Amino acid sequence: MHNAETQVDTTGQACPVPVLRTRRGLKAIESGKILEIIGDFFPAKKNIQDYAEKHGHEVIEVIEPDENGVYKIFIKKG
């Protein structure tokens, strides 16, 4: 598990909310720090990763959905 600076919980939210919350979370931390995103809206999983990579951040780990459909994404701010 990664040592995240901050966590963004997007469970129960459909797009574009998870991406917008991810963007806000990344703005709130310093470069090199890690943001953990938790979500359950499956299409947002790819959208969050695409957003992060497009804006110069590094997706360091994606934990696939558990039995409750909740996934985690760890992004290192660029």
Contacts in CASP RR format, 6 or more apart in sequence:
PFRMAT RR
TARGET T0000
AUTHOR 0000-0000-0000
METHOD contacts of the structure
MODEL  1
MHNAETQVDTTGQACPVPVLRTRRGLKAIESGKILEIIGDFFPAKKNIQD
YAEKHGHEVIEVIEPDENGVYKIFIKKG
2 34 0 8 1.000
2 36 0 8 1.000
2 60 0 8 1.000
2 61 0 8 1.000
2 74 0 8 1.000
3 34 0 8 1.000
4 34 0 8 1.000
4 35 0 8 1.000
4 36 0 8 1.000
4 74 0 8 1.000
5 29 0 8 1.000
5 30 0 8 1.000
5 33 0 8 1.000
5 34 0 8 1.000
5 35 0 8 1.000
6 25 0 8 1.000
6 28 0 8 1.000
6 29 0 8 1.000
6 33 0 8 1.000
6 35 0 8 1.000
6 36 0 8 1.000
7 35 0 8 1.000
7 36 0 8 1.000
7 37 0 8 1.000
7 38 0 8 1.000
8 21 0 8 1.000
8 22 0 8 1.000
8 24 0 8 1.000
8 25 0 8 1.000
8 35 0 8 1.000
8 36 0 8 1.000
8 37 0 8 1.000
8 38 0 8 1.000
9 38 0 8 1.000
9 39 0 8 1.000
10 17 0 8 1.000
10 18 0 8 1.000
10 21 0 8 1.000
10 22 0 8 1.000
10 37 0 8 1.000
10 38 0 8 1.000
10 39 0 8 1.000
10 40 0 8 1.000
10 41 0 8 1.000
10 44 0 8 1.000
11 38 0 8 1.000
11 39 0 8 1.000
11 40 0 8 1.000
11 70 0 8 1.000
12 39 0 8 1.000
12 40 0 8 1.000
12 41 0 8 1.000
13 21 0 8 1.000
13 39 0 8 1.000
13 41 0 8 1.000
13 44 0 8 1.000
14 41 0 8 1.000
14 44 0 8 1.000
15 41 0 8 1.000
15 43 0 8 1.000
15 44 0 8 1.000
15 47 0 8 1.000
16 47 0 8 1.000
18 37 0 8 1.000
18 39 0 8 1.000
18 41 0 8 1.000
18 44 0 8 1.000
18 47 0 8 1.000
18 48 0 8 1.000
19 44 0 8 1.000
19 47 0 8 1.000
19 48 0 8 1.000
19 51 0 8 1.000
21 37 0 8 1.000
22 35 0 8 1.000
22 37 0 8 1.000
22 48 0 8 1.000
22 51 0 8 1.000
22 52 0 8 1.000
22 75 0 8 1.000
23 51 0 8 1.000
25 35 0 8 1.000
26 35 0 8 1.000
26 52 0 8 1.000
26 55 0 8 1.000
26 57 0 8 1.000
26 75 0 8 1.000
26 77 0 8 1.000
29 35 0 8 1.000
29 77 0 8 1.000
30 77 0 8 1.000
31 77 0 8 1.000
31 78 0 8 1.000
32 76 0 8 1.000
32 77 0 8 1.000
32 78 0 8 1.000
33 76 0 8 1.000
33 77 0 8 1.000
34 60 0 8 1.000
34 74 0 8 1.000
34 75 0 8 1.000
34 76 0 8 1.000
34 77 0 8 1.000
35 74 0 8 1.000
35 75 0 8 1.000
35 76 0 8 1.000
35 77 0 8 1.000
36 72 0 8 1.000
36 73 0 8 1.000
36 74 0 8 1.000
37 48 0 8 1.000
37 72 0 8 1.000
37 73 0 8 1.000
37 74 0 8 1.000
37 75 0 8 1.000
38 70 0 8 1.000
38 71 0 8 1.000
38 72 0 8 1.000
39 45 0 8 1.000
39 70 0 8 1.000
39 71 0 8 1.000
39 72 0 8 1.000
40 65 0 8 1.000
40 68 0 8 1.000
40 69 0 8 1.000
40 70 0 8 1.000
40 71 0 8 1.000
42 65 0 8 1.000
42 69 0 8 1.000
42 71 0 8 1.000
45 62 0 8 1.000
45 71 0 8 1.000
45 73 0 8 1.000
48 73 0 8 1.000
48 75 0 8 1.000
49 59 0 8 1.000
49 62 0 8 1.000
49 73 0 8 1.000
52 58 0 8 1.000
52 59 0 8 1.000
52 73 0 8 1.000
52 75 0 8 1.000
53 59 0 8 1.000
56 78 0 8 1.000
57 75 0 8 1.000
57 76 0 8 1.000
57 77 0 8 1.000
57 78 0 8 1.000
58 75 0 8 1.000
58 76 0 8 1.000
58 78 0 8 1.000
59 73 0 8 1.000
59 74 0 8 1.000
59 75 0 8 1.000
60 74 0 8 1.000
60 75 0 8 1.000
60 76 0 8 1.000
61 72 0 8 1.000
61 73 0 8 1.000
61 74 0 8 1.000
62 71 0 8 1.000
62 72 0 8 1.000
62 73 0 8 1.000
62 74 0 8 1.000
63 71 0 8 1.000
63 72 0 8 1.000
63 73 0 8 1.000
64 71 0 8 1.000
65 71 0 8 1.000
END
